[in-house]
Amino acid sequence: MYICKTILLISFFAALFITYFIGTKLIPILKRIKCSQTTKEIGPTWHEKKSGTPTMGGLMMIAGILTASIVGFVLLKFKIGEMATSLNLSMLLANLFMALGFALIGFMDDYIKVIKKQNLGLRAREKFGLQFLVALAYILQISFLNGHNGILWLPFCGQVDIGWAIYPVYLFIILGCVNAVNITDGLDGLASGVTCVSALGFLACAMMLGNWLGSVLAISLAGGCIGFLFWNFYPAMVMMGDTGALFLGGMLVAIAFSLNLQVALAFFGIVYVLETLSVIVQMTYFHFTKKRIFKMSPIHHHFELSGYSEVQINIMMMTTQFVGCILGVISVAVR
């Protein structure tokens, strides 16, 4: 067990240092090719000062997290082998390819924004259609590997058998999580900071459940987020772009599915839920009343317009995410 924990630490520091080191090389390249962030017209006016900040920095996280995940998996497989049924190579590849699939969609979106100078990127239907295909392919993969299982675990409630309805539920969870992380990526260090907290919460559950695949994915994700925060914390020297945000969402989905904690994502990603709900509530309320509940959505912009600094909002959001993770861990501990 001691050696296994050491391997997990190796994965953590590998993800952290690889991400950080690639940043030292990638950021100058992004600046040189003018791969720069452009602010959205609908955002706060003071975000205009961020125009020119390199984007697509999520590439450094992808490299660090993927490398660390594979290294950690191989070392654990070599050490404990068949003793850990969760260390399934096919499941590892399915999870990583799914996360990479979402990252590729984000890369295409960023490419259109940066090269074609179209700030909105891919059309909504194009982006959603591609995301749907990646999510569907992943669901088919894990169903083939694990067999059909309509049982869904609900926090504090136990298992329920919903039969074939589990597949549309899975689609909703995957697409909802990935896009919610993307919505959250609106301030320096926000998405990477709260995702790091989520990853550590999932790590605690994975250790409790003895799930080594979930453990190595979670600790690699945490390490990559911290390595990226060196460059992305306010004031950011690089933005992750949709490339990084969609990849982070994919990794969170991979961990949740590895641990069979799909519904518990609502706890471990409570900030993503709140951010998305703030957009839905704002749009719905405005549609019917032509008035706004929030000064601006997502809700992190509301807090900005209320006078909070980006650092203060980050701390507040990470604290909220931490509380959600505590609830998630408790739900696993008592099940």
N, C-alpha and C positions, 0 to 999 in steps of 0.2 A: 504493500500500500504506500509506503514511504517513497519508493522508487517511482510509482505511478504519479504521485503528487509532484515529484521532482520533474517528471516529464511534462506535466501540465504547466509548471513554471517555465520550462524551456520554451513551450509553445507561446506563452504569454510574452516573454521577453523577445522571442524571435519576431513575433508580430509587431511589437512596439518598435524595436530597433530597425527592422527592415522598412517599416512604414516611414519612420523618421529619416533614415538614410536616403531612401529613394526621394524623399522630399527635397533634400539638399541638391539633388540632380534634376528632378522634374520641374521644380518651380522656375529656375532660370530658363529652362527650355520653353515652358508655357509662356513666359514673359517674352522670349525672343520671337516666338511665332505668333505673338499677339492673341493668344488664347485667353481672352479677358472676359471677366464678368460684366454683364450689362444689367442695370437695374430695371425692374419691371415698372411700367408706368403707373400701375395701381398701388405700388408700395409707398411707404413714407418718403417724403421729399428728401429728407436728410440721408437716405440710402444712396443718393446720387454720388456721394463722395466715394462709394465703394466701386463705382465704375472704373474699370481698368485693373481690378484685382483678378489675378489668374484664376481660372476655373478648371473643372475636370480634375481637380486634385484627388478625387476619389480613387483614381488609378493607383495611387501609392498605397491606399488602404487595401485595395483588392489584392495587390501583389503581396503585401505583408500578411494579410489574414489567410489567403489561400495557401501560401507557403507554410505558415505556422500550423495550419490545420492538417496539412498532409504530413508534415514532419512529426507532429504529435501523434497522429493516427498510426503512422508506421512504427514509431518507437513503442507505443502502447501495444500494438499488435505483436511486435517482436517480444515484448516482455510478458504479456499475459495471454496472448493468443486466444485459443478457444474458450478460455475461462470467462471471457466477456462477450456474451452474445450480441451486445450492442455494437461491437466493433465489426460492422458489416461494410466491406469495401463498396458494394453496390449502393448501399444507402448513403455512404459518404459522397460518392460521385454524383448520385441523384441530387443531393442537397447542394453541392457546390455548383453543379451545372445549372440548377435552377437559379441560384443567386447570380451566377454569371449571365444567365439569360436576361434577367431584369437589368443587370448592369449594362448589357449591350444595348437594350432599349434606351436607357438613360444616356449612353454614349451617343447614340444616333440623335437624340433630342438636343444634347449639348452641341453636337457638330453643326446642326442646323442653326442654332443660336449664334455660335461663334463664327463659323465660316460664311454662312449666308446672311448673318446679321438679322435674323428673324427672331425677335426676343421671345416669342411664344413657343418656338420649337415645333415639334411634331403636333399635328392636329389631334384633338382630344380623342376622336374615334380611332385614329391610327394608333395612338399610344395605348389606349385601352384594348384594342383588338390584339395587339402584339402581347400585351400583358396577359390577356385571357389565354392565348395559345401557350405561353410559358407555364402558366398556372395549371392548365389542363394537362400538359405534357408531364408535369411533375406529379400530379394526382394519379395519372395512369401508371407512371413509373412505380410509385410507392404501393399502389394497389396490386401491381404485378409482383412486386417483391414480397409483400406481406399478405397478399390475399385479401378478398373483400371482407371488410369488418365495419359494420354499421354502428359500432359502439363508440359513443362520444363521452368523454369524462367532463363533468361540470364541477367547477370548484364549489366546495362545501355541500354538494348535492350527491355526488357519486356518478355512477355510469348509467347512461340511458342508451337504449338501442333505437336508433332512428332509421335503420335500414338504408335504403338507397338514397334517402334524403341527405345522407352525410356528404355526398359529393358536391351538391350545390352549397352546402354549409362550408365545406373546405374551400371552394372557390371564393366565397364571400370573405372568409378569413384571410386568405392569401392576398387577394386584390386589395382588401381593405387595409391590411397591415402595410403593404408596400407603398400604397399611395398616401397613407397617413404619415409615414416617415418622411415622404417627400414634401408634404405640406408643412411639417415641422421644421424643415430645413430652411429657415428664414432669417436667422440671426447667426452671428459668428459663434461657432462652437456649440450651438444649441442641439442640433441633431446628433452630432458625435458625442456630446456630453450625456444626454439622456439615454442614448443607445448603450453607452458604456455601463450605465447603472443597470439597465435591463439585462445586459449580458452577465453582469455579476450576480444578479438575482437568479437568472437561469442556471448559472454555475452552481449556486448553492443547492438548487433543486436537483440538478444532475448528480451532484455528489451524494445527496441524500438517497437518491434512487439507484445509485451505483451504475449510472449510465455514462460510460466512458466516451462514446461518440458525442453525446450532448455536451459533456464536460470540455472536450478538446475544442469543439466548435465555439462554445461560449467564451472560454478563456482566450482563444485566438481573437475573437471579435472584440473583447474588452481591450486586449493589448493593442490591436490595430487602431481602435478609437482613441486611445491615449496617445499613441504615436502621432496620430493626425492632429490631435488637439495642440501639439507643440506649434503647429503651423496655422491652425484654424481658430484658436481662441482669440478673443477680441484684443486688439484689432487684427483681423485675419490677414495672413499673408497669402492665403489661397482658399478658394471655395471648393467644396466637394462636387458641386454640380449634380445634375440628375444621375450622372454615372455613379457617384458614390451613394447618394440617397436611396436609389432603388436597390443598389447592392446591399446596403444595410438592412433594408426591409426584407430582402430575400434571405439574408443570413438569420434574421430573427425568426422568420417563418421556418427555416430549416431546423433551428434549435427547438422550437416549439413542437414541431412534428416529430423530431427525434425523441423527445421526452413525452410525447402524447399529451401535451399541455396546450393544445390549440386554442381552446376557449379561454384558458388562463392568460392568453396574450392581452386580454382586456385589463388585467392587473399589471402585468409586467410592462405593458405599454400604455399605462393610463394617460400619460401626457399626449401620446398620439391620438388617443380616443377623444380627449378634451379639445385638442386642436381641430380635429375633423368635425366634431359636433359644433364647435363655434362657427365654422364655415356654413354648415348645413342650417343651423338655427338662424344665422344672419341672413342668408339668402331667402329662406322660407318666410321669415318675418317681414323682410323688405318687399317680397313679392306681394304679400297680402296687405301690407299697411303703408308701404313706401317710406317706412322709418327703419332706423337701425337700433339694435340692442347694444352692439359693441361699437366703439369708435372706428374700429377696423378689424377685419378678420383676415387670417387666423388670429387667435386670441393673443399671441405674443405681440402682434402689432398694436392691439388694444392697450396692452401694458406699456408699450413704448410711448403711445400718445398720451398715456396717463402720467408720464414723467419718470418712469423707471428706466434705468440704464440697461444696456444689453447684458452686462455682467450680473446685475441684480436679477434680471429675468431668467438668466441661465441657472443661477443658484436656486431660485424659486422653483423652476421647472424640474431640476435634478432632484430637489428635495421631494417634490410631489411624486416623481417617478420612484424614488426610494421607498416612500410610503406604500405605493402600489405594489412594489416588489415584496415588501414585508408581508402584505396581505396574500400575495401569491405564494410565497414560501410557506406561510401558515396553512394555506389551503391544501398544499401538498403534504405537509407534516401530519395533518389530522385525517387525511383520507384513508 
